[in-house]
Amino acid sequence: MVTARKTNEDLQTVPESITVVSRENLMAAPFDPGAAIVRNSPNVQWINRAAGQQFFSIRGVSSLGTPVNFSDGTVAFSIDGVPNSLMSASNLLLDVNRVEVMRGPQGTLWGSNALGGAINVVTNQPDGRRDLHMTSEIGSNGYRVGELVLGGNIIPDTLDGRMAVRFGHQDGDIRSVFTDDLGKRDIAAFRGGLRFTGIDNTKITLTGNYLRDEGNAPFYLVRNTARFPISGTLTEPKSVATQGGATLTVEHEFSAFRVTSVSAYQHNEMQSETDNADKLLYDQLGFPAFSARGRLDDKEDIFTQELRLNSRDGDPVRWVVGASAARTDGNRTCVSAQCAPAPYFDTITMDTRLDSTTLGLFGDVSIPFAQRWEFSIGGRLNHDDIELKRRNSRDIADLTGSNSTAQTYPTGRMALAYKWSDDVRTYVSLARGNATRVYPLFGYPVNGVVADPYPAGTGWTYEAGIKASLVDHRLELDASVYHNAIKNGVMTFLDPALGTFGTTYQDYDTSGFELQGRMLLTQGLTVTGGVGYTHSELGANGATTNTVAGNGVPNTPKWTVTTGLQYNRSASALDLPGSLSLGAQYQFTGSRPADIDDSFDLKPYHIVNMRVGWKNDANSLEIYAFGRNLLDQRAETFGSLFLGVETVAVGPGRIAGLGLTKSF
C-alpha cells in the first residue's frame, strides 16, 4: 500500500512509476539514508557534496551542478507528508516504515519544487501496538549504533504512544596530511509521538523529532592523487547540523469523506567551518599553500499547514481537494574571503536573509468508466512571495540591498489507464511541473549585489507504463518509459574569464525507461531488481561563456542497476532452533558528467551489501553479521573542476560488523 495520491492504494493501481523502499533496506546505511534510497530506486541519484549540500535527482531532473539555496530542489522531500528543505534532506529517518519514491512531476499533491518527482518518508505512528525492542551494532572503523523503540497503549481506547532514540559513531576513513582522519560522524536522534483516539471517528496525533549530527568531512578531495582518498586541508573541517520539529495531525472520518489537517514546525541549523585551501591542490598548481578558512551559519524556521478532504479508502471514485500554506524564514551568515566578490576578497561577514511564503490550492480525481478504463486528472495553483536581503559587517553600500518577487503558477497531471485483467494494467500520462524562482544564497551575485531572481524551472513529462502481477501473484513487474522537457533549469558554472562560479539557467531534455520487479522464486526466497536508463542532453540557451549544448546533464548516469536477494528458512537443517536469513544487495551506477562543461566524468561504481542472521523461535532475538560496501569502492558522489583541477567528494568505505536485536 502507498499514499502517493494522498489515499491508501495498492501500488499496482497507481498510474505512476513508484519505488517503495523498506525499513530493512534503509538500515543498510543508517548514517546516510539518501544513499540507501537510491540503491533501491532505478534512475534516482543522491548527490552528496558536503554537509548541508546534498540533494536528489530523479530521471536526470535536478539542480545542474549545485543548488543555489535550500529551496532550489527539483525533488520534493517530505516526512509523513510534511515538506522539508534541502537542509533537512539528510535527516537520519528514524523509526521508518517505508519510503515512497515517485517519479515525474508531483506538484499537484506534493507542493513546490517537485519538478522531477517526490520522495515521501512514512514513519511508524503511535498506533497502540506493543513494540519494545532494542538494536545494537558494532563494526570496523569505530562503527557503533544503538537504537531503542518503545510503543504501545497508554490509556485504553484513548491514548497511544511511541518513541525511538538512536546514537551512533563512525571514525573517519579519509586520510589527511595535516589533520586527523576525516569523515567522522557522531549522531543523536529522537522521534516520538502521542495519538488520541477518545473521540469517535477522530484521530489526533502529535509527533516530535530532534537530530544532532556532527562530522568533519572535507569540502573536497583532489582526484588522481597517491593514496586516494586523501585530503591536504591545512586545518580540520567541522560541521554540526541540528534539526527539530513537531507535527500535529487531525483526522476525522465522515460517512462520505475524510478530513485531514497537518500542521508542522521545523527548525534547521547548520554550522560549518571549512578550509577551502588544500596543499595537494596547490602542489598541482605550483602555488605555495595557504589557509583560507571560513565559517557558515545557516538557520531556517519552516511553518507548514495543509487541510484536505479525501474520498474514503476503497471508494470507486478516488478524489482529494485541499489547500496548503508554507512560510520559511532563512538566514545565512558567511565569514570568509569567499563571501564577497572582487575587490572585497578580504574577510568580511556577509549576512543574507531569504524569506518565502507559498500558498496553494489543489485537487485530484480518478474516475473509472466503461468497466476497464480509469481517467485521472489533477492540478494545483500556487502563489509564491520571496524576499532576499543582504548586508555586511563593514556597511559597504555595494554589498547591501534587497529584492523581492511574486509569482502565481499552475501545475497538473492527467493519466489514462486500461485494465487488461485483474492483474495487468497499462497507462499513459502527461504532467506539468514548476519550480519556484531562485535567488542565489550559496554564492555571491554576479549581476549586482541582489540580482533579480532566476526564472522558475518548468517542464513537461510524458510517460507510459505497464504494471503486472503474474504467476499467481508471485511475480510483480513495473515498467515505464518517459521523456522530460525542462525549461530554465537553474545551474552553476565556472566562468573562466572571471575565475568564479556563477549561476544561470539552461534548458535540457531527459528520456529513458525503468524496469522494476519482485519475484518469489520458492518459499522463503525472494529476488528483487530494477534497471534504469536515462539519456540526457543540455539545450542551447543560458548565460555561460562556454557552449554546453549537447552535453549530458551533470550527475546523471545512463545506466543504474539494483538487485537484491532475501532467503529465509528454518535452522533445523543445522540442528538449531529458530530460523536463518541471508540477504544480499547489489547496486551499479554508471559514469556521469561532473559539470555542465563535461570537464570529466565521475567514475562508475558497484556497491555490494550482505547480511546473515539467526532468529529464535519466538522471533524475540536476532543475531546477525553484516558487510556494507564489501568491495570497498569509494563512490564519487560529486565532482567539480576547481582552478582547472579535478576535485570530488566520496562515499564511505567498507564496514563489517555484528548486530543484535532484542524484543521484549
C-alpha positions as CSV (number, residue, x, y, z in Angstrom):
1,M,0.0,0.0,0.0
2,V,1.2,3.5,-0.9
3,T,0.0,7.1,-0.2
4,A,1.4,8.7,-3.4
5,R,-2.0,10.2,-4.2
6,K,-2.9,11.1,-0.5
7,T,-5.0,7.9,-0.2
8,N,-4.1,4.4,0.8
9,E,-3.9,2.5,-2.5
10,D,-2.4,-0.7,-3.9
11,L,0.9,0.2,-5.6
12,Q,-0.2,-1.7,-8.7
13,T,-3.2,0.5,-9.3
14,V,-1.4,3.9,-9.3
15,P,-0.6,5.1,-12.8
16,E,2.9,6.3,-12.0
17,S,6.4,4.9,-11.7
18,I,7.0,4.3,-8.0
19,T,9.5,2.5,-5.9
20,V,8.9,1.5,-2.3
21,V,12.0,1.2,-0.1
22,S,11.6,-0.9,3.0
23,R,12.9,-0.2,6.5
24,E,15.3,-3.1,6.2
25,N,17.0,-1.7,3.2
26,L,17.3,1.7,4.8
27,M,19.1,0.2,7.7
28,A,21.9,-0.9,5.3
29,A,23.1,2.8,5.5
30,P,22.0,4.2,8.9
31,F,24.3,7.2,8.6
32,D,23.3,8.0,5.0
33,P,19.7,7.0,4.2
34,G,19.8,9.0,1.0
35,A,22.3,6.5,-0.4
36,A,20.1,3.6,0.8
37,I,17.1,5.1,-1.1
38,V,18.9,5.3,-4.4
39,R,20.4,1.8,-4.0
40,N,16.8,0.5,-4.4
41,S,15.5,3.0,-6.9
42,P,16.5,3.0,-10.6
43,N,17.1,6.4,-12.2
44,V,17.4,8.1,-8.8
45,Q,20.6,9.7,-7.6
46,W,21.8,11.1,-4.2
47,I,24.4,13.9,-4.8
48,N,26.4,14.4,-1.7
49,R,28.8,17.2,-1.9
50,A,29.3,18.3,1.7
51,A,27.3,18.8,4.9
52,G,24.2,20.7,4.0
53,Q,24.8,20.4,0.3
54,Q,23.0,17.1,-0.6
55,F,20.1,16.7,-3.0
56,F,18.2,14.1,-5.0
57,S,17.9,13.7,-8.8
58,I,15.2,11.7,-10.5
59,R,15.4,10.8,-14.2
60,G,18.1,13.4,-14.6
61,V,16.0,16.3,-13.4
62,S,18.0,18.1,-10.7
63,S,20.0,21.1,-9.8
64,L,22.5,21.5,-12.6
65,G,25.7,21.4,-10.5
66,T,24.9,22.6,-7.0
67,P,21.7,24.1,-5.6
68,V,22.0,27.8,-5.1
69,N,19.7,27.9,-2.0
70,F,18.0,25.5,0.3
71,S,14.8,25.7,-1.7
72,D,16.5,25.1,-5.0
73,G,15.4,21.5,-5.3
74,T,13.6,19.6,-8.1
75,V,12.6,16.6,-5.9
76,A,10.1,17.3,-3.1
77,F,11.2,15.6,0.1
78,S,8.6,15.0,2.8
79,I,8.3,13.1,6.0
80,D,4.8,12.0,6.8
81,G,3.5,14.4,4.2
82,V,5.3,17.4,5.8
83,P,7.6,19.2,3.2
84,N,11.3,19.5,4.1
85,S,14.0,21.7,2.7
86,L,17.4,20.6,1.3
87,M,18.9,21.4,4.7
88,S,16.9,18.6,6.3
89,A,17.0,16.2,3.3
90,S,19.9,14.4,5.1
91,N,17.6,13.5,8.0
92,L,18.5,10.1,9.5
93,L,15.0,8.8,9.0
94,L,14.5,7.3,12.4
95,D,11.8,4.6,13.0
96,V,10.7,4.5,9.4
97,N,8.0,2.1,8.0
98,R,8.8,2.7,4.3
99,V,9.9,5.4,1.7
100,E,7.8,6.1,-1.4
101,V,9.8,7.3,-4.4
102,M,7.6,8.9,-7.0
103,R,9.0,9.7,-10.5
104,G,7.7,12.5,-12.7
105,P,6.3,16.0,-11.7
106,Q,4.4,15.7,-8.4
107,G,3.5,19.3,-7.7
108,T,-0.2,18.6,-7.8
109,L,-0.2,16.8,-4.4
110,W,3.3,17.3,-3.1
111,G,3.8,21.1,-3.4
112,S,6.6,23.3,-4.6
113,N,9.8,22.1,-6.3
114,A,8.6,18.6,-7.3
115,L,9.6,19.1,-10.9
116,G,11.4,15.8,-11.2
117,G,9.5,13.8,-8.6
118,A,8.8,13.4,-4.9
119,I,10.0,11.3,-2.0
120,N,7.8,10.7,1.0
121,V,9.1,9.0,4.1
122,V,6.4,7.2,6.1
123,T,7.3,6.7,9.8
124,N,5.8,4.3,12.3
125,Q,3.0,6.0,14.1
126,P,1.8,5.6,17.7
127,D,-1.0,3.0,16.8
128,G,-1.3,1.2,20.2
129,R,0.5,-1.9,19.2
130,R,3.0,-3.1,21.8
131,D,6.5,-2.7,20.4
132,L,9.6,-2.7,22.7
133,H,12.9,-3.6,21.1
134,M,16.5,-2.5,21.0
135,T,19.2,-2.9,18.3
136,S,22.9,-2.6,18.7
137,E,25.6,-2.8,16.0
138,I,29.3,-2.7,16.2
139,G,31.8,-2.9,13.4
140,S,35.1,-1.9,11.8
141,N,36.3,1.7,11.6
142,G,34.9,2.5,15.0
143,Y,31.3,2.0,13.8
144,R,28.7,1.6,16.5
145,V,25.0,2.2,16.6
146,G,22.4,1.8,19.4
147,E,18.7,2.2,18.9
148,L,15.7,1.8,21.2
149,V,12.0,1.7,20.2
150,L,9.1,1.8,22.7
151,G,5.5,1.8,21.7
152,G,2.1,0.8,23.0
153,N,-1.2,1.8,24.5
154,I,-1.1,4.3,27.4
155,I,-4.8,4.7,28.1
156,P,-7.2,2.0,26.7
157,D,-9.2,3.3,23.7
158,T,-7.9,6.8,24.3
159,L,-4.2,7.4,24.1
160,D,-1.3,5.6,22.4
161,G,2.4,6.4,22.4
162,R,5.6,5.6,20.6
163,M,9.2,6.8,20.8
164,A,12.6,5.9,19.3
165,V,16.1,7.0,20.0
166,R,19.4,6.3,18.2
167,F,23.0,7.1,19.0
168,G,25.9,6.4,16.6
169,H,29.5,6.9,15.9
170,Q,31.8,6.2,13.0
171,D,35.5,7.1,12.7
172,G,36.8,9.0,9.7
173,D,38.1,6.9,6.8
174,I,39.7,9.6,4.7
175,R,43.4,10.1,5.3
176,S,44.6,13.6,5.9
177,V,48.1,15.1,5.5
178,F,47.9,17.6,8.3
179,T,44.9,16.6,10.4
180,D,43.2,13.6,11.9
181,D,41.4,11.3,9.6
182,L,38.3,12.9,8.0
183,G,34.7,11.7,7.5
184,K,34.0,11.1,11.2
185,R,30.3,11.1,12.3
186,D,28.6,11.4,15.7
187,I,24.8,11.3,15.7
188,A,22.0,11.5,18.2
189,A,18.4,11.3,17.1
190,F,14.9,11.1,18.7
191,R,11.4,10.7,17.3
192,G,8.3,10.3,19.5
193,G,4.6,10.8,19.4
194,L,1.2,10.5,21.0
195,R,-2.2,9.6,19.4
196,F,-5.5,10.5,21.0
197,T,-8.5,8.4,19.9
198,G,-11.0,9.3,22.6
199,I,-13.4,11.0,20.1
200,D,-15.4,8.8,17.7
201,N,-14.1,8.7,14.2
202,T,-11.3,11.1,15.1
203,K,-7.5,10.6,15.5
204,I,-5.3,13.4,16.8
205,T,-1.5,12.7,16.5
206,L,1.3,14.9,17.9
207,T,4.8,13.9,16.9
208,G,8.2,15.5,17.5
209,N,11.8,14.9,16.4
210,Y,15.3,16.0,17.1
211,L,18.6,15.3,15.4
212,R,22.2,16.3,16.1
213,D,24.8,15.3,13.5
214,E,28.4,16.3,13.9
215,G,31.2,15.5,11.5
216,N,34.5,16.6,9.9
217,A,34.0,15.7,6.2
218,P,36.4,17.6,3.8
219,F,35.0,20.2,1.5
220,Y,36.6,18.5,-1.5
221,L,39.3,15.9,-2.4
222,V,41.8,16.3,-5.2
223,R,41.3,13.5,-7.6
224,N,44.2,11.4,-9.1
225,T,46.5,11.7,-6.0
226,A,48.5,8.9,-4.5
227,R,46.8,7.0,-1.7
228,F,43.4,8.5,-2.7
229,P,41.2,9.3,-0.9
230,I,43.5,11.7,1.0
231,S,43.0,15.3,2.0
232,G,45.6,18.1,2.0
233,T,43.4,20.5,4.0
234,L,45.6,22.6,6.3
235,T,43.1,22.7,9.1
236,E,40.4,20.3,10.2
237,P,36.9,21.0,9.0
238,K,33.9,20.7,11.3
239,S,30.1,20.7,10.7
240,V,27.3,20.5,13.2
241,A,23.7,20.0,11.9
242,T,20.7,20.2,14.3
243,Q,17.1,19.6,13.3
244,G,14.0,19.7,15.4
245,G,10.3,20.0,14.9
246,A,6.8,19.0,15.7
247,T,3.7,17.9,13.7
248,L,0.1,17.9,14.7
249,T,-2.2,15.7,12.5
250,V,-6.0,15.7,13.0
251,E,-8.1,13.2,11.0
252,H,-11.9,12.8,11.1
253,E,-13.9,10.3,9.2
254,F,-17.3,11.3,7.9
255,S,-19.7,8.9,6.2
256,A,-18.7,10.0,2.7
257,F,-15.2,11.5,3.1
258,R,-12.2,12.1,5.4
259,V,-10.9,15.5,6.6
260,T,-7.2,15.8,7.4
261,S,-5.3,18.7,8.9
262,V,-1.5,18.6,9.1
263,S,0.3,21.5,10.9
264,A,4.1,21.4,11.3
265,Y,7.0,23.5,12.5
266,Q,10.7,22.8,11.7
267,H,13.9,24.4,12.9
268,N,17.1,23.5,11.0
269,E,20.5,24.8,11.7
270,M,23.9,24.1,10.1
271,Q,27.2,25.4,11.3
272,S,30.3,24.5,9.3
273,E,33.9,25.5,9.3
274,T,36.0,24.6,6.3
275,D,39.3,25.4,4.8
276,N,39.0,26.0,1.0
277,A,42.8,25.6,0.6
278,D,44.3,22.1,0.1
279,K,48.0,21.6,-0.2
280,L,47.6,18.8,-2.7
281,L,45.6,21.2,-4.9
282,Y,48.2,23.9,-4.7
283,D,51.0,21.4,-5.3
284,Q,49.4,20.6,-8.7
285,L,49.0,24.3,-9.4
286,G,52.6,25.1,-8.4
287,F,51.5,27.6,-5.7
288,P,52.6,27.8,-2.1
289,A,49.8,26.5,0.2
290,F,48.0,29.0,2.4
291,S,45.0,28.6,4.7
292,A,41.6,30.0,3.6
293,R,39.4,29.1,6.5
294,G,35.8,30.3,6.6
295,R,32.6,29.7,8.6
296,L,29.0,29.4,7.5
297,D,26.0,29.6,9.8
298,D,22.7,28.6,8.2
299,K,19.3,28.7,10.0
300,E,15.8,28.3,8.9
301,D,12.3,28.1,10.5
302,I,9.6,26.5,8.5
303,F,5.9,26.6,9.2
304,T,3.5,24.5,7.1
305,Q,-0.2,23.8,7.1
306,E,-2.3,21.5,4.9
307,L,-6.0,21.0,5.0
308,R,-7.6,18.4,2.7
309,L,-10.7,16.4,2.1
310,N,-10.3,12.8,0.8
311,S,-12.6,10.1,-0.5
312,R,-12.6,7.1,1.8
313,D,-10.3,4.2,1.2
314,G,-11.7,1.8,-1.3
315,D,-14.3,4.2,-2.8
316,P,-14.7,3.6,-6.6
317,V,-14.1,7.3,-7.3
318,R,-10.8,8.5,-5.6
319,W,-10.6,12.2,-5.0
320,V,-8.8,14.8,-2.9
321,V,-9.1,18.6,-2.6
322,G,-7.3,20.9,-0.3
323,A,-5.2,24.0,0.5
324,S,-1.7,24.4,1.8
325,A,0.5,27.2,3.2
326,A,4.2,27.3,3.9
327,R,6.4,30.0,5.4
328,T,10.2,29.8,5.5
329,D,12.4,32.3,7.3
330,G,16.0,31.6,6.4
331,N,19.3,33.2,7.3
332,R,23.0,32.7,6.2
333,T,26.0,34.3,7.9
334,C,29.2,33.8,5.9
335,V,32.6,34.7,7.4
336,S,35.2,34.0,4.7
337,A,37.3,35.5,2.0
338,Q,34.9,33.7,-0.4
339,C,31.8,35.5,0.8
340,A,32.1,38.6,-1.3
341,P,33.2,39.3,-4.9
342,A,36.2,41.4,-6.0
343,P,37.5,43.8,-4.8
344,Y,36.2,42.7,-1.4
345,F,38.1,39.4,-1.1
346,D,39.4,40.3,2.3
347,T,37.4,38.5,5.1
348,I,34.2,40.2,5.9
349,T,30.9,39.0,7.4
350,M,28.0,38.8,4.9
351,D,24.5,38.2,6.3
352,T,21.7,37.2,3.9
353,R,18.0,36.7,4.7
354,L,15.9,34.6,2.4
355,D,12.2,34.5,3.3
356,S,9.4,32.9,1.3
357,T,5.6,32.3,1.6
358,T,3.8,29.8,-0.6
359,L,0.1,29.3,-0.8
360,G,-1.6,26.6,-2.8
361,L,-5.0,25.1,-3.8
362,F,-5.1,21.6,-5.2
363,G,-7.4,18.8,-6.3
364,D,-7.1,15.4,-7.9
365,V,-9.7,12.8,-9.0
366,S,-9.7,9.3,-10.6
367,I,-12.9,8.2,-12.3
368,P,-13.4,4.6,-13.6
369,F,-15.6,4.2,-16.7
370,A,-16.5,1.6,-19.3
371,Q,-15.6,-1.2,-16.9
372,R,-11.9,-1.3,-17.8
373,W,-10.8,2.4,-18.1
374,E,-9.8,4.9,-15.5
375,F,-9.2,8.6,-16.1
376,S,-7.2,10.7,-13.6
377,I,-6.7,14.5,-13.6
378,G,-5.4,16.9,-11.0
379,G,-3.9,20.3,-10.6
380,R,-2.5,22.9,-8.2
381,L,-2.5,26.7,-8.3
382,N,0.5,28.1,-6.3
383,H,1.4,31.6,-5.3
384,D,5.0,32.4,-4.1
385,D,6.3,35.6,-2.4
386,I,10.1,35.6,-2.0
387,E,12.3,38.3,-0.5
388,L,16.1,38.4,-0.3
389,K,18.1,40.9,1.8
390,R,21.9,41.3,2.1
391,R,24.1,43.3,4.4
392,N,27.7,43.1,5.6
393,S,29.8,43.8,8.7
394,R,31.5,46.8,7.1
395,D,28.4,48.5,5.8
396,I,29.7,48.5,2.3
397,A,26.9,50.0,0.1
398,D,27.9,47.9,-2.9
399,L,27.2,44.8,-0.9
400,T,23.9,45.9,0.7
401,G,20.5,45.7,-0.8
402,S,17.2,43.8,-1.1
403,N,14.9,42.4,-3.7
404,S,11.6,40.5,-3.9
405,T,9.5,38.6,-6.3
406,A,6.0,37.2,-6.6
407,Q,4.6,34.5,-8.9
408,T,1.4,32.6,-9.4
409,Y,1.6,29.4,-11.5
410,P,-0.3,26.1,-12.2
411,T,0.9,22.5,-12.1
412,G,-1.0,19.5,-13.1
413,R,-1.2,15.9,-14.2
414,M,-3.5,13.6,-16.1
415,A,-3.4,9.9,-16.8
416,L,-5.5,7.3,-18.7
417,A,-5.3,3.7,-17.5
418,Y,-6.6,0.5,-19.0
419,K,-7.2,-2.7,-17.0
420,W,-6.5,-5.7,-19.3
421,S,-7.3,-8.0,-16.4
422,D,-7.3,-8.0,-12.6
423,D,-3.5,-8.5,-12.8
424,V,-2.3,-6.3,-15.7
425,R,-2.8,-2.5,-16.2
426,T,-1.3,0.0,-18.7
427,Y,-1.3,3.7,-18.6
428,V,-0.2,6.9,-20.3
429,S,0.2,10.2,-18.5
430,L,1.1,13.9,-19.1
431,A,2.4,16.1,-16.3
432,R,3.3,19.8,-16.0
433,G,5.9,20.7,-13.4
434,N,7.0,24.0,-12.0
435,A,9.7,25.1,-9.5
436,T,10.0,28.4,-7.7
437,R,12.0,31.3,-8.8
438,V,15.5,31.2,-7.3
439,Y,17.7,33.7,-5.6
440,P,21.4,32.7,-5.2
441,L,22.1,32.2,-1.5
442,F,25.1,30.0,-1.6
443,G,27.3,32.2,-3.7
444,Y,27.6,36.0,-4.2
445,P,25.6,37.5,-7.0
446,V,27.2,38.1,-10.4
447,N,24.7,40.7,-11.6
448,G,24.6,43.3,-8.8
449,V,24.5,42.9,-5.1
450,V,21.0,41.5,-5.2
451,A,20.3,40.3,-8.7
452,D,16.8,39.6,-10.0
453,P,15.8,36.0,-9.3
454,Y,16.4,33.4,-11.9
455,P,13.3,32.2,-13.8
456,A,11.3,29.3,-12.4
457,G,12.1,26.0,-13.9
458,T,9.3,24.4,-15.8
459,G,8.8,21.1,-17.6
460,W,6.5,18.7,-19.4
461,T,6.8,15.0,-18.7
462,Y,5.3,12.2,-21.0
463,E,5.1,8.7,-19.6
464,A,3.7,5.3,-20.5
465,G,3.8,2.2,-18.3
466,I,2.6,-1.2,-17.5
467,K,2.1,-2.9,-14.1
468,A,1.5,-6.6,-13.9
469,S,1.1,-9.2,-11.2
470,L,1.8,-12.7,-12.7
471,V,2.3,-16.3,-11.8
472,D,-0.3,-16.4,-9.1
473,H,1.0,-13.1,-7.7
474,R,4.5,-14.5,-7.3
475,L,5.9,-12.1,-9.9
476,E,5.3,-8.3,-9.9
477,L,6.6,-6.2,-12.7
478,D,6.5,-2.4,-13.2
479,A,7.9,-0.9,-16.5
480,S,7.7,2.7,-17.8
481,V,9.2,4.9,-20.5
482,Y,9.4,8.7,-20.2
483,H,10.5,12.0,-21.7
484,N,11.2,15.2,-19.7
485,A,11.4,18.6,-21.5
486,I,12.8,21.1,-18.9
487,K,13.0,24.8,-19.5
488,N,15.1,27.2,-17.3
489,G,16.7,24.7,-15.1
490,V,18.9,26.6,-12.7
491,M,22.6,25.7,-12.9
492,T,26.0,26.7,-11.6
493,F,29.0,27.1,-13.9
494,L,32.7,28.2,-13.7
495,D,33.3,31.4,-15.7
496,P,36.9,31.1,-16.9
497,A,37.1,34.8,-17.6
498,L,36.5,35.7,-14.0
499,G,37.7,32.5,-12.4
500,T,34.5,32.5,-10.3
501,F,31.3,30.4,-10.1
502,G,28.2,31.9,-11.5
503,T,24.5,31.0,-11.8
504,T,22.3,30.9,-14.8
505,Y,19.5,28.8,-16.3
506,Q,19.5,26.1,-19.0
507,D,17.0,24.0,-21.0
508,Y,17.6,20.3,-21.1
509,D,15.9,17.0,-22.0
510,T,16.0,13.6,-20.5
511,S,14.5,10.3,-21.8
512,G,14.6,6.7,-20.8
513,F,12.9,3.9,-19.0
514,E,12.7,1.9,-15.7
515,L,12.0,-1.8,-15.2
516,Q,11.4,-3.0,-11.7
517,G,10.4,-6.4,-10.4
518,R,9.9,-8.7,-7.4
519,M,9.6,-12.5,-7.6
520,L,9.0,-15.2,-5.0
521,L,11.1,-18.0,-6.5
522,T,10.4,-20.6,-3.8
523,Q,9.1,-20.5,-0.3
524,G,11.3,-18.1,1.6
525,L,13.4,-17.0,-1.4
526,T,12.6,-13.5,-2.9
527,V,14.5,-11.7,-5.6
528,T,14.1,-8.0,-6.4
529,G,15.7,-5.9,-9.0
530,G,15.5,-2.8,-11.2
531,V,17.3,-1.2,-14.1
532,G,17.1,2.4,-15.3
533,Y,18.3,4.1,-18.4
534,T,18.5,7.9,-18.9
535,H,19.7,9.8,-21.9
536,S,20.2,13.5,-21.1
537,E,21.1,16.5,-23.1
538,L,21.6,20.2,-22.3
539,G,20.0,22.8,-24.6
540,A,21.5,25.8,-26.2
541,N,20.2,28.7,-24.1
542,G,21.9,30.0,-21.0
543,A,24.3,32.7,-20.0
544,T,27.6,30.7,-19.8
545,T,30.6,31.9,-21.8
546,N,31.1,28.3,-23.0
547,T,28.9,26.3,-25.3
548,V,27.3,23.4,-23.4
549,A,24.6,22.4,-25.9
550,G,24.6,18.6,-26.4
551,N,26.5,17.9,-23.2
552,G,25.0,15.5,-20.7
553,V,23.2,16.7,-17.5
554,P,25.6,16.7,-14.6
555,N,25.3,13.8,-12.1
556,T,23.1,11.8,-14.5
557,P,24.3,8.3,-15.4
558,K,23.0,6.5,-18.4
559,W,22.6,3.2,-16.5
560,T,21.6,2.3,-13.0
561,V,21.0,-1.2,-11.8
562,T,19.9,-2.5,-8.4
563,T,19.1,-6.1,-7.4
564,G,18.6,-7.9,-4.1
565,L,18.1,-11.4,-2.8
566,Q,16.4,-12.4,0.5
567,Y,16.3,-16.0,1.7
568,N,14.7,-17.2,4.9
569,R,14.5,-20.8,6.1
570,S,14.3,-23.0,9.2
571,A,17.6,-23.6,11.1
572,S,16.5,-27.2,11.7
573,A,18.8,-28.4,8.9
574,L,21.7,-27.4,11.2
575,D,20.1,-28.9,14.2
576,L,19.4,-25.4,15.6
577,P,16.2,-23.8,16.8
578,G,14.7,-20.8,15.1
579,S,15.4,-19.6,11.5
580,L,18.2,-18.4,9.3
581,S,18.3,-15.5,6.9
582,L,20.6,-14.4,4.1
583,G,20.3,-11.0,2.4
584,A,22.4,-9.6,-0.5
585,Q,22.2,-6.4,-2.4
586,Y,24.0,-5.0,-5.4
587,Q,23.9,-1.5,-6.9
588,F,25.6,-0.3,-10.1
589,T,25.8,3.4,-11.1
590,G,27.4,4.3,-14.4
591,S,29.7,7.1,-15.2
592,R,28.2,10.6,-15.4
593,P,29.3,14.2,-16.2
594,A,30.7,16.1,-13.3
595,D,29.6,19.5,-14.6
596,I,27.8,21.2,-17.4
597,D,31.0,21.7,-19.4
598,D,31.6,17.9,-19.3
599,S,35.1,18.6,-17.9
600,F,35.4,15.0,-16.7
601,D,33.2,12.0,-15.8
602,L,32.6,10.7,-12.3
603,K,33.7,7.1,-12.2
604,P,31.1,4.2,-12.3
605,Y,30.8,2.2,-9.1
606,H,29.5,-1.1,-7.7
607,I,28.1,-1.4,-4.1
608,V,27.6,-4.9,-2.6
609,N,26.0,-5.4,0.8
610,M,25.4,-8.7,2.6
611,R,23.7,-9.8,5.9
612,V,23.4,-13.2,7.5
613,G,21.3,-13.7,10.6
614,W,19.7,-16.2,13.1
615,K,16.4,-15.6,14.8
616,N,15.0,-17.6,17.7
617,D,11.6,-19.4,17.5
618,A,9.8,-16.7,19.4
619,N,11.2,-14.0,17.0
620,S,12.3,-12.1,20.0
621,L,16.1,-12.3,19.5
622,E,18.1,-11.9,16.3
623,I,21.9,-12.0,15.9
624,Y,23.4,-11.1,12.6
625,A,26.6,-10.3,10.8
626,F,26.8,-7.7,8.0
627,G,29.1,-6.3,5.4
628,R,28.4,-3.0,3.7
629,N,30.3,-1.9,0.6
630,L,32.1,-5.2,0.6
631,L,34.2,-4.2,-2.5
632,D,35.3,-1.0,-0.6
633,Q,34.5,1.2,-3.5
634,R,34.8,4.9,-2.8
635,A,31.8,6.1,-4.8
636,E,32.3,9.6,-6.2
637,T,29.2,11.5,-5.1
638,F,30.0,14.9,-6.6
639,G,32.7,16.4,-8.8
640,S,33.8,19.9,-10.0
641,L,36.7,21.5,-11.7
642,F,38.4,23.8,-9.3
643,L,41.1,26.1,-10.7
644,G,41.5,23.5,-13.5
645,V,42.0,20.6,-11.1
646,E,39.5,17.7,-10.8
647,T,38.0,17.6,-7.3
648,V,35.4,15.1,-5.9
649,A,33.5,14.1,-2.8
650,V,33.4,10.4,-2.0
651,G,31.1,8.0,0.0
652,P,32.2,5.8,2.9
653,G,34.4,2.7,2.6
654,R,33.8,-0.8,3.7
655,I,32.3,-1.6,7.1
656,A,31.8,-5.1,8.5
657,G,30.3,-6.0,11.9
658,L,27.8,-7.7,14.1
659,G,24.4,-6.7,15.3
660,L,21.8,-7.8,17.8
661,T,18.0,-7.0,18.0
662,K,16.1,-8.0,21.2
663,S,12.4,-7.6,21.6
664,F,10.7,-7.6,25.0
